[in-house]
Structure formats: C-alpha cells, structure tokens
C-alpha cells in the first residue's frame, strides 16, 4: 500500500516539508476527457450526490497527477437545497435560485441544516474516499456572503447590486440570513470532518466584490463567528478571489491558511499576513494555458516568492478552466515537486 | 451667463478648491427617465454618433444635478470601428466583436485611426457642448488592454482566458496589437482635446483581471508609451476597476489623476500614491442604492479619508447602475458640496 503523503497537512500547519505540496482548485473537471465522458451520462448534481460517482470523479486527478491532496468533487452551494432554497446548477451558467431571497420573509424560509440525513451522500462519499486515498482529502463549502450572493441575486452576477442593496436596505434580515448560513456551513464542515475530511476549505469566492467597510460591517462578524464556532482538529483554509485588498481582514476573521489569488505577489502577501500564517496559491489559472517556458517561469516565481519559511501550499488563484491541457498540468505538478526543495532552503536562493 | 466652474480642473491639478468637485461615471444613462425615453427612439450607437443627440444626452445630468463636470456621452470602444474592427454595442450585453482577434494575421487587420474624419461626429459634439457648458467637459476612451479584451474575447468575459492566452502564446502579436491601439487611443484623445475637451479619462476598466507580472510585461509598456506620447495641456485621468493591487503600477505608467475604486480606502490610496497625485473616487456605485443615512455616512467617510490636502475629485468607483434613484444622486452631489469644506480644512476634522 502507498504510504500516506502528509506534505499538504504539514504545510497547512506551518511545519517544514521536503517538497512544496501542490493541488488545484477544480482539479476534477471539464479539462479532463474522463470527466467530460461522465458528464455525457450524468449532470453535475448527479455526480455530486451519488457517492460512487463522487468518489470516482474525486479520484480522477489523483490518479492522473502527483497532487498532494484530493478535494471532494462537490459544489460550494451543496447546503442550500437542504436549507430550503431551490437551487439548480445550470450548465454554463452556475447556480440559479428559483425564488431569490429579497425580503425578511424570504429569510424566514431558510431552515437549519441537518447534515446527517440532508447531505448523507456527501458524507458517504467522504468515507469511501478515505478507504482509497493515500493523500489527504479536503472537504469544502461556500462562505455565507458567497452563498447569499446567489440567494439574493438569483444567480451569478456582475455587479452584486441586489445583494449589496439587500445588505444596505435590510441589515437585520441580512444578518439573520448570514447567521443561518454560517450555522449551516459550520455544521456541514463539522460533518465532513467527522466523516473523514482531513482539511476543509471555506470558499468566500465572491468576497472581492466588497469594499473594506462592507466586509467589516456585513461579512466579517459572520465569518468570525463561523471560524470561532468550528471545533475541528483539521486545518481550515480561508479563500477568496479578487480579495487582495481584504487579506488582513480575512485573516482576522479566521482560518489556519489564507488562500491568495494572483493579484498580489506571494512575498507581499506573506509579509502582510506575517510568518505564522500559511498561505495557499497563487498562480493565475490562465497561466496554465501559456507555453511551458512561460508557465515554468511563473511557477518558479511563485515558489521563490513563497520563500524558504514553512507554510506554503502551491495552488492556483482560482479554479482550473476547461481549456487546460492535462499534460501541461501534470508537468507543473512535477516541476513544483522537483524545484521546490531549492527554494525551501534559505541559502542560495536569488532574491 | 453662468460663470465657468473650474473646481474640477483645479482639483485635477492638485490646486486648492472651495468645495470638493463631484461628477459620476455614467452620469448620463438608464437611471434617467429622459435617457430611457431617448433610448426608446434611438439605439446607443445612434446617440453616440449623432452630435445633436450626443450633446443632449451629455447635458442631461448637468441640467439635473449640480455636478462639476460633464462627460461626453460615448463609449470606450468608439475608436474600434474606424480601426477596422466590426464591433456592436449589444443592449444588455456590451460590446460584441464579430470577428475576434485570435492570430497575428488578425492583428494585421487593425488599421490606424484618423480621428478627424473617422470620428468627426464625436468632435462635432464636443464643439457643440463647449458652447453650452459652464462646467468642464471630459473626453474619454478605453485603454489598450481593456479594448483588446473585447477584441480577443469577442465580447465581455468573466475569466479573460482568451485575452490572457493570446498574450502568453503570441506575445509579438499582442505587443503589435497594443501598440496599434495605443496609437489610436492617443490620436483620439488628442483630437478630443483639440475639439475642446478640457480633461480626458483613460478607462482601463478591466485591468484588474491582471496580476502584477502580466501588468508589467504586457500592459504597462503600452500605457507608458501612450501617456508619454500625449502632449495635452489638459488633465489626464487614469482609471481601472478592481485595481487596488495595481495602483502604484498604474501611477508609474502615467496620468495626472488616478481613479480609485471602492476596494481600497482613499486614505490608504493617497498614502500609497503620495501627496502629489490627485485621486478620483471612490464610493461603491451600489452604495447609492442604500438608505440616505447610510449613503450619507459612506460619502462623508470618502471625504474624510480624502483628507484636507488638495487633489480629490469625488466620484464613484465605477459607473452608475440603472437602479439608481436620480433624487438620491442629486442629494449626494449637494452633500459633497455642503460638507466638503469642513474636511478640506485640516483643523477640526476628527480622524
């Protein structure tokens, strides 16, 4: 049996590693021929709610590349359905909510989550995967703001006008909604860990839409309560996109590891977050489409900027896109493993 | 005749003003009943290419509110058509390009701009407006990266995958394209100023999609060449959205005034940019949908953070959205005029 690879978990805890661990957001997905073949038979929700299929898809990238972690094949919106929100994952669009939340009464419709029962298929998939995997399994969910952006907008949005207007116009209902979502998210994360997830990632994917004031007033209290309420003995990764200006605020809300996207250099991010906060990131997912020499140079720059101090997980700044070439990705994983040791030794790294 | 109000121009030059000048991006637009009425008769391109109509729309907000500047009613893509790109402004979508630029050969299709002739209707509208206005008239255009994002993607995009992939895969063609666009943009700005525009704004609206490396390698050289080539005796405003992490880089590329969006506090932005760079911004355009008390508080916070040093133009961090209430906006203009004097005096402003 393959020995368990705990490089990812060590990096999450800020412990020294032999090589920088690497995994990719959306590492199971449309860029894989095997995934596309499955999607011809099943829609996304079927894959995410049928434990055998969930496990099969989750394992695809782990079998194809030397990634140091598996992430459960799922979606950030999974708790919404069981919480009473009719949400559909529409192909090529994203989550679409049938009856958006636009009033205090709508917030009353949102009910507490009972993960055991409501999301049993997820927990079963996690248990199955733990039998198979020799790398850590990451569970995940969307953060309250990101989830509520779908709830209020009714689907993906460009300007977040409805969700922001709801925050401003109905602050009590907003806080009620986020409180309910934070509770559901916390329970769901706990259930994933109880079932065997060895780390969890909270995706506040769209938090970058907010200015610092909105974050402090309408989001941070709920994130803080969420992170404070978690009594997990596994690392928690806190991630957002376009959140360069919010990093310290996100850190102060909580999470053991901060996910950083490509808008900020990783050495700047580490300086802002301090030496005790591990970081995950931060290659632009579109850079994977570049010719190998440029991709290589960008990947090495990430490693160089991450520096010799422990606590870096190599990843992208957002999910992989369908145009990605699987071979290029596989080569990138190997590059990170081969080249990172020299960057992890303080001496001899040109600055 | 109304005396000319030069408060906006003074602030652009970093000179002291009696009150903070204020105008809004997209201050003529769908939120106005008068504009919607015109749009029932004419499409957007007709309004932007018929001097009498352009002038009429440009004047709408100036007549309805006490704004300190007018901005020509137009679109950032105006030079593209005359440069040989078939581009259509599709209602509810944005600019759509019939045959996107995807190869070096496609770049060859892009031809130089001859603003006098090609864009005569714009220049005529500017001359007409100068007869009417007693506030400065701002001309504008899109920046090369933002324009090329439409050219390469074929329309609005979420992940900028095609334009980034083109940069990475065809760097020579990319630089050729941006060089041509920078030339066209420079000529167009010069022609607008020659016709009477008293300030110009370069909209690099989508530059926030890029990390610092991409900006330095693929965008900054063209922006620098563009700004260096301008021999204008009017202020040049350099604006981007989601560009919090790029502010210093944008400043180093050029422009007299830096536009700042709502992702960064204005005192932080001013500290980063230094005391000699005037700033424009930076209220979240969605905050205008908030109840008056919250909007008032946010607007005063912008004034407080702008501080007593000269060189602040009050604006939004992006364009007004159609849901905006015109009365609320008008009240905001008055608030900025009434309350700014106390923030412009160093003494007695609580920090």
Interface residues (C-beta under 8 A of the other chain):
Chain A: X159 X160 X161 X164 X165 X168 X169 X208 X210 X211 X212 X213 X214 X242 X244 X245 X246 X262 X263 X264 X265 X284 X285 X286 X287 X289 X290 X291 X294 X298 X301 X317 X318 X321 X323
Chain B: X159 X160 X161 X164 X165 X168 X169 X208 X210 X211 X212 X213 X214 X242 X244 X245 X246 X262 X263 X264 X265 X284 X285 X286 X287 X289 X290 X291 X294 X298 X301 X317 X318 X321 X323
